[in-house]
Every structure is written in C-alpha cells, then in structure tokens.
C-alpha cells in the first residue's frame, strides 16, 4: 500500500513538472526548414535569374538573432552552390499544404520576381526584402 502511494506521488510530481516546463516555455527547439523547388520558367530573386532546381533553407534561430537566415542553393550542376542569402521578413499567412512560392510581375515584359515563400504546414511566410 505504501509503495502504491509513493508511486502515485512520484508519477503526479513528474506529470506536474512536465506541464510546468511546457507552460513556461523553457523548452527550446531549433527549427531549420528546407524545401527543394523547380522553377520551370525563369524567375528573378534580387538580381539573380533562377531556372531549374534549387534548395531553399531557412533557419529560425538565425532570423531571431537578426542574421542572414535564408539560403538558396543551385542544384542544377550536380553540386550545391550558394546563389543568394538574405534576412527575410516573417509574415502571418494561412497554413499551406505544400511548399509555396509567391511571385509577382512588375511590368508586362519583365520576368516574375519571387516575393515570398512558405514551407509545408506552416502558417508563416517569408517575404523577400525589397531594399
């Protein structure tokens, strides 16, 4: 009987301490997201024209520190080659089911420009800075 009460007390303490850690936000997880994308038509990202396969990598910890947090790698030559990196602007959006790239066209005869991207299952998009 005493062992049962002791076991129940220990279990209750473990459950309560786990809930306290979660509620106070003391746990921290690194969130690095990646997605492979293929641009069938040429698009512009800053002053770089992209066409073909690319890997987009985003690091939330680096973004929180105000550092360069987004990296775009060219996958077309068989080797990963860094094409461009920048500090994105996080924007709340509806959650998406697939990786999404949003583009816009400034002029009728211009190529589309990448404006933001959003990872699968995320409610946050990452805008490309304009300056």
MARBA-3410 file (N, C-alpha, C, O; in Angstrom, 1 decimal):
131
0.8,-1.2,0.0,0.0,0.0,0.0,0.9,1.3,0.0,0.6,2.2,-0.7 ~ 1.9,1.2,0.9,2.8,2.4,0.9,3.5,2.6,-0.4,3.7,3.7,-0.8 ~ 3.9,1.5,-1.0,4.6,1.6,-2.3,3.7,2.2,-3.4,4.1,2.9,-4.2 ~ 2.4,1.8,-3.4,1.4,2.3,-4.3,1.3,3.8,-4.2,1.3,4.6,-5.2 ~ 1.2,4.3,-2.9,1.0,5.7,-2.7,2.3,6.5,-3.1,2.2,7.6,-3.7
3.4,5.9,-2.8,4.7,6.5,-3.2,4.8,6.6,-4.7,5.2,7.6,-5.3 ~ 4.4,5.5,-5.4,4.5,5.5,-6.9,3.5,6.5,-7.5,3.9,7.2,-8.4 ~ 2.3,6.6,-6.9,1.4,7.6,-7.4,1.9,9.0,-7.2,1.7,9.9,-8.0 ~ 2.5,9.3,-6.0,3.0,10.6,-5.7,4.2,11.0,-6.7,4.2,12.1,-7.1 ~ 5.0,10.0,-7.0,6.1,10.3,-7.9,5.6,10.6,-9.3,6.0,11.5,-10.0
4.6,9.8,-9.8,4.0,10.0,-11.1,3.4,11.4,-11.2,3.5,12.1,-12.2 ~ 2.6,11.7,-10.1,2.0,13.1,-10.1,3.0,14.2,-10.2,2.8,15.2,-10.9 ~ 4.1,14.0,-9.5,5.2,15.0,-9.5,5.8,15.2,-10.9,6.0,16.3,-11.3 ~ 6.0,14.0,-11.5,6.6,14.0,-12.9,5.6,14.7,-13.9,6.1,15.5,-14.7 ~ 4.4,14.4,-13.8,3.4,15.0,-14.7,3.3,16.5,-14.5,3.3,17.2,-15.4
3.2,16.9,-13.2,3.1,18.4,-12.9,4.4,19.1,-13.4,4.3,20.2,-13.9 ~ 5.6,18.5,-13.1,6.8,19.2,-13.6,6.9,19.3,-15.1,7.4,20.3,-15.6 ~ 6.4,18.3,-15.8,6.4,18.3,-17.2,5.5,19.4,-17.8,5.8,20.1,-18.7 ~ 4.3,19.6,-17.1,3.4,20.6,-17.6,3.9,22.0,-17.3,3.7,22.9,-18.0 ~ 4.6,22.1,-16.2,5.2,23.5,-15.8,6.3,23.9,-16.8,6.3,25.0,-17.3
7.1,22.9,-17.3,8.1,23.3,-18.2,7.5,23.7,-19.6,7.9,24.6,-20.2 ~ 6.4,23.0,-20.0,5.8,23.3,-21.2,5.1,24.7,-21.1,5.1,25.5,-22.1 ~ 4.4,24.9,-20.0,3.6,26.1,-19.9,4.5,27.4,-19.8,4.1,28.5,-20.2 ~ 5.7,27.2,-19.2,6.6,28.4,-19.1,7.4,28.7,-20.3,8.1,29.7,-20.4 ~ 7.4,27.8,-21.3,8.1,28.0,-22.5,9.6,27.8,-22.3,10.4,28.4,-23.1
10.1,27.1,-21.3,11.5,26.9,-21.1,12.2,26.0,-22.1,13.4,26.1,-22.3 ~ 11.4,25.2,-22.7,12.0,24.3,-23.7,12.2,25.1,-25.0,11.4,25.9,-25.4 ~ 13.3,24.8,-25.7,13.6,25.5,-27.0,14.0,24.5,-28.0,14.8,23.6,-27.8 ~ 13.4,24.6,-29.2,13.7,23.7,-30.3,14.2,24.5,-31.5,13.7,25.5,-31.8 ~ 15.3,24.0,-32.1,15.8,24.6,-33.3,14.9,24.3,-34.4,14.5,23.1,-34.6
14.6,25.3,-35.3,13.7,25.0,-36.4,14.4,25.4,-37.7,14.6,26.6,-37.9 ~ 14.9,24.4,-38.4,15.5,24.7,-39.7,14.7,24.0,-40.7,14.4,22.8,-40.7 ~ 14.2,24.7,-41.7,13.3,24.2,-42.7,14.0,24.2,-44.1,14.8,25.1,-44.4 ~ 13.7,23.2,-44.9,14.3,23.1,-46.2,13.2,22.6,-47.2,12.3,21.9,-46.8 ~ 13.4,23.1,-48.4,12.5,22.6,-49.5,13.2,22.7,-50.8,14.0,23.6,-51.0
13.0,21.7,-51.6,13.5,21.7,-53.0,12.4,22.2,-53.9,11.3,21.8,-53.8 ~ 12.8,23.1,-54.8,11.8,23.7,-55.7,12.4,23.7,-57.1,13.6,23.8,-57.3 ~ 11.5,23.5,-58.1,11.9,23.6,-59.5,11.2,24.8,-60.2,10.0,24.8,-60.2 ~ 12.0,25.7,-60.7,11.4,26.8,-61.5,11.5,26.4,-63.0,12.5,26.4,-63.5 ~ 10.3,26.1,-63.6,10.3,25.7,-65.0,10.5,27.0,-65.9,11.1,26.8,-67.0
10.0,28.1,-65.4,10.2,29.4,-66.1,11.2,30.2,-65.3,11.2,30.1,-64.1 ~ 11.9,31.0,-66.0,12.9,31.8,-65.3,12.2,32.9,-64.4,11.2,33.5,-64.8 ~ 12.7,33.0,-63.1,12.2,34.0,-62.2,13.4,34.7,-61.6,14.5,34.3,-61.8 ~ 13.1,35.9,-61.0,14.2,36.7,-60.5,14.1,36.7,-59.0,13.0,36.9,-58.4 ~ 15.2,36.6,-58.4,15.3,36.7,-56.9,16.5,37.7,-56.7,17.7,37.3,-56.9
16.2,38.9,-56.2,17.1,40.0,-56.1,17.6,40.3,-57.6,16.8,40.5,-58.4 ~ 18.9,40.2,-57.8,19.4,40.4,-59.2,19.8,39.1,-59.8,20.6,39.1,-60.8 ~ 19.3,38.0,-59.4,19.7,36.7,-59.9,18.5,36.0,-60.6,17.4,36.0,-60.1 ~ 18.8,35.5,-61.8,17.8,34.8,-62.5,17.9,33.3,-62.2,18.9,32.8,-62.3 ~ 16.7,32.7,-61.8,16.7,31.3,-61.4,15.9,30.5,-62.4,14.8,31.0,-62.8
16.4,29.4,-62.8,15.6,28.4,-63.6,16.2,27.0,-63.3,17.4,26.8,-63.3 ~ 15.3,26.1,-63.0,15.8,24.7,-62.7,15.5,24.4,-61.3,14.6,25.0,-60.6 ~ 16.3,23.5,-60.7,16.2,23.0,-59.3,17.0,23.8,-58.3,18.2,24.1,-58.5 ~ 16.3,24.2,-57.2,17.0,24.9,-56.1,16.6,24.4,-54.8,15.5,23.8,-54.6 ~ 17.5,24.5,-53.8,17.2,24.2,-52.4,17.1,25.5,-51.6,18.0,26.3,-51.7
16.0,25.6,-50.9,15.8,26.8,-50.1,15.9,26.4,-48.6,15.2,25.4,-48.2 ~ 16.7,27.0,-47.8,17.0,26.7,-46.4,16.7,27.9,-45.6,17.1,29.0,-45.9 ~ 15.9,27.7,-44.5,15.5,28.8,-43.6,15.8,28.4,-42.2,15.5,27.3,-41.8 ~ 16.5,29.2,-41.4,16.9,29.0,-40.0,16.2,30.0,-39.1,16.6,31.2,-39.1 ~ 15.3,29.5,-38.3,14.5,30.4,-37.4,15.4,31.0,-36.3,15.2,32.2,-35.9
16.4,30.3,-35.8,17.3,30.9,-34.8,18.1,32.0,-35.3,18.2,33.1,-34.7 ~ 18.6,31.9,-36.5,19.3,33.0,-37.2,18.4,34.2,-37.4,18.9,35.3,-37.2 ~ 17.2,33.9,-37.8,16.2,35.0,-38.1,16.0,35.8,-36.8,15.9,37.0,-36.7 ~ 15.8,35.0,-35.7,15.5,35.6,-34.4,16.7,36.5,-33.9,16.5,37.5,-33.2 ~ 17.9,36.2,-34.3,19.1,37.0,-34.0,19.3,38.1,-34.9,20.2,38.9,-34.7
18.5,38.3,-36.0,18.6,39.3,-36.9,19.7,39.1,-38.0,20.1,40.0,-38.7 ~ 20.1,37.8,-38.1,21.2,37.4,-39.0,20.6,37.0,-40.4,19.4,36.8,-40.5 ~ 21.4,36.8,-41.3,21.0,36.2,-42.6,20.4,34.8,-42.3,21.1,34.0,-41.7 ~ 19.2,34.6,-42.7,18.5,33.3,-42.3,18.0,32.5,-43.4,17.6,31.3,-43.2 ~ 18.1,33.0,-44.6,17.6,32.3,-45.8,18.7,32.1,-46.8,19.4,33.0,-47.1
18.8,30.8,-47.3,19.9,30.5,-48.2,19.3,29.7,-49.4,18.5,28.8,-49.2 ~ 19.7,30.1,-50.6,19.2,29.5,-51.8,20.3,28.9,-52.5,21.3,29.6,-52.9 ~ 20.3,27.5,-52.7,21.4,26.8,-53.4,20.9,26.3,-54.7,19.8,25.8,-54.9 ~ 21.8,26.4,-55.7,21.5,25.9,-57.1,21.9,24.4,-57.0,23.0,24.0,-56.6 ~ 20.9,23.6,-57.5,21.1,22.1,-57.6,21.3,21.6,-59.0,21.3,20.4,-59.2
21.4,22.5,-59.9,21.5,22.1,-61.4,22.8,21.5,-61.8,22.7,20.7,-62.8 ~ 23.9,21.8,-61.3,25.1,21.3,-61.7,25.6,20.0,-61.1,26.7,19.6,-61.3 ~ 24.8,19.4,-60.2,25.1,18.2,-59.5,25.7,18.5,-58.1,25.8,17.7,-57.3 ~ 26.2,19.8,-58.0,26.7,20.2,-56.7,25.9,21.3,-56.1,25.3,22.1,-56.9 ~ 25.8,21.4,-54.8,25.0,22.5,-54.2,25.9,23.8,-54.3,27.1,23.8,-53.8
25.4,24.8,-54.9,26.2,26.1,-55.0,25.3,27.2,-54.4,24.2,27.4,-54.9 ~ 25.8,27.9,-53.4,25.0,29.0,-52.9,24.8,30.1,-53.9,25.8,30.6,-54.5 ~ 23.6,30.5,-54.1,23.2,31.5,-55.1,23.0,32.9,-54.5,23.5,33.9,-54.9 ~ 22.2,32.9,-53.4,21.9,34.1,-52.7,21.5,33.8,-51.3,21.0,32.7,-51.0 ~ 21.8,34.7,-50.4,21.3,34.6,-49.0,20.8,36.0,-48.5,21.3,37.0,-49.0
19.9,35.9,-47.6,19.3,37.2,-47.1,18.6,37.0,-45.8,18.3,35.9,-45.4 ~ 18.2,38.1,-45.2,17.4,38.1,-43.9,16.0,38.4,-44.4,15.6,39.4,-44.9 ~ 15.1,37.4,-44.2,13.7,37.5,-44.7,12.8,38.3,-43.7,13.3,38.7,-42.6 ~ 11.6,38.6,-44.1,10.6,39.2,-43.3,9.5,38.3,-43.0,8.7,37.9,-43.9 ~ 9.3,37.8,-41.7,8.2,36.8,-41.5,6.8,37.5,-41.5,6.7,38.6,-41.1
5.9,36.8,-42.2,4.5,37.3,-42.3,3.5,36.2,-42.0,3.7,35.1,-42.5 ~ 2.5,36.5,-41.2,1.5,35.5,-40.9,0.6,35.3,-42.1,0.2,36.2,-42.8 ~ 0.4,34.0,-42.4,-0.4,33.6,-43.6,-1.2,32.3,-43.1,-1.0,31.7,-42.1 ~ -2.2,32.0,-43.9,-3.0,30.7,-43.7,-2.0,29.6,-43.9,-1.1,29.7,-44.8 ~ -2.1,28.5,-43.2,-1.3,27.4,-43.3,-1.4,26.8,-44.7,-2.5,26.7,-45.3
-0.3,26.3,-45.3,-0.3,25.7,-46.6,0.0,24.2,-46.5,0.7,23.8,-45.6 ~ -0.5,23.5,-47.5,-0.3,22.0,-47.5,1.0,21.6,-48.3,1.5,20.5,-48.1 ~ 1.4,22.5,-49.1,2.7,22.2,-49.9,3.5,23.5,-49.9,3.1,24.6,-49.7 ~ 4.8,23.3,-50.1,5.7,24.4,-50.2,5.2,25.3,-51.3,4.9,24.9,-52.4 ~ 5.2,26.6,-51.0,4.6,27.6,-51.9,5.6,28.8,-52.1,6.2,29.3,-51.2
5.7,29.1,-53.4,6.5,30.3,-53.8,5.5,31.3,-54.4,4.8,31.0,-55.4 ~ 5.5,32.5,-53.9,4.6,33.6,-54.5,5.5,34.5,-55.3,6.5,35.0,-54.8 ~ 5.1,34.8,-56.5,5.8,35.7,-57.4,4.9,36.9,-57.8,3.7,36.8,-57.6 ~ 5.5,37.9,-58.4,4.7,39.0,-59.0,5.5,39.5,-60.2,6.7,39.3,-60.3 ~ 4.8,40.2,-61.1,5.5,40.7,-62.3,5.3,42.2,-62.2,4.2,42.8,-62.1
6.4,43.0,-62.2,6.4,44.4,-62.1,5.9,45.1,-63.4,5.1,46.0,-63.4 ~ 6.3,44.6,-64.6,6.0,45.1,-65.9,5.6,43.9,-66.8,6.0,42.8,-66.6 ~ 4.7,44.2,-67.8,4.2,43.1,-68.6,5.3,42.4,-69.3,5.2,41.1,-69.6 ~ 6.4,43.0,-69.7,7.5,42.3,-70.4,8.7,41.9,-69.5,9.7,41.4,-70.0 ~ 8.5,42.0,-68.2,9.5,41.6,-67.2,9.3,40.2,-66.8,8.2,39.6,-66.9
10.3,39.6,-66.2,10.1,38.2,-65.7,9.5,38.3,-64.3,9.7,39.3,-63.6 ~ 8.9,37.2,-63.8,8.3,37.2,-62.5,9.4,37.3,-61.5,10.5,36.8,-61.7 ~ 9.1,37.9,-60.3,10.0,38.1,-59.2,9.5,37.4,-58.0,8.3,37.5,-57.7 ~ 10.4,36.6,-57.3,10.0,35.9,-56.1,9.7,37.0,-55.0,10.6,37.8,-54.8 ~ 8.6,36.9,-54.4,8.2,37.9,-53.4,8.2,37.2,-52.0,8.6,37.9,-51.0
7.8,35.9,-51.9,7.8,35.2,-50.6,7.7,33.7,-50.9,7.3,33.3,-51.9 ~ 8.1,33.0,-49.8,7.9,31.5,-49.9,7.4,31.1,-48.5,7.5,31.8,-47.5 ~ 6.8,29.9,-48.5,6.1,29.4,-47.3,6.3,27.8,-47.3,6.0,27.2,-48.3 ~ 6.8,27.3,-46.2,7.0,25.9,-46.1,5.7,25.1,-45.8,4.8,25.6,-45.2 ~ 5.7,23.9,-46.2,4.6,23.0,-46.0,4.2,22.9,-44.5,5.0,22.8,-43.6
2.9,23.1,-44.2,2.4,23.0,-42.9,2.6,24.2,-42.0,2.3,24.2,-40.8 ~ 3.2,25.3,-42.6,3.5,26.5,-41.8,2.4,27.6,-42.0,1.8,27.7,-43.1 ~ 2.2,28.3,-41.0,1.3,29.5,-41.0,2.1,30.8,-41.1,1.6,31.9,-40.8 ~ 3.4,30.7,-41.5,4.2,31.8,-41.6,4.9,31.8,-43.0,5.5,30.8,-43.4 ~ 4.8,32.9,-43.7,5.5,33.1,-45.0,6.8,33.9,-44.7,6.9,34.5,-43.7
7.7,33.8,-45.7,9.0,34.6,-45.5,9.1,35.5,-46.7,9.4,35.0,-47.8 ~ 8.9,36.8,-46.5,9.0,37.7,-47.6,10.4,38.1,-47.9,11.3,38.1,-47.1 ~ 10.6,38.4,-49.2,11.9,38.8,-49.7,12.0,40.3,-49.5,11.1,41.1,-49.9 ~ 13.0,40.8,-48.8,13.1,42.3,-48.6,13.3,43.0,-50.0,13.9,42.5,-50.9 ~ 12.7,44.2,-50.1,12.7,44.9,-51.4,13.9,45.8,-51.5,14.2,46.3,-52.6
14.6,46.2,-50.4,15.7,47.1,-50.5,17.0,46.4,-50.3,18.1,47.0,-50.4
END
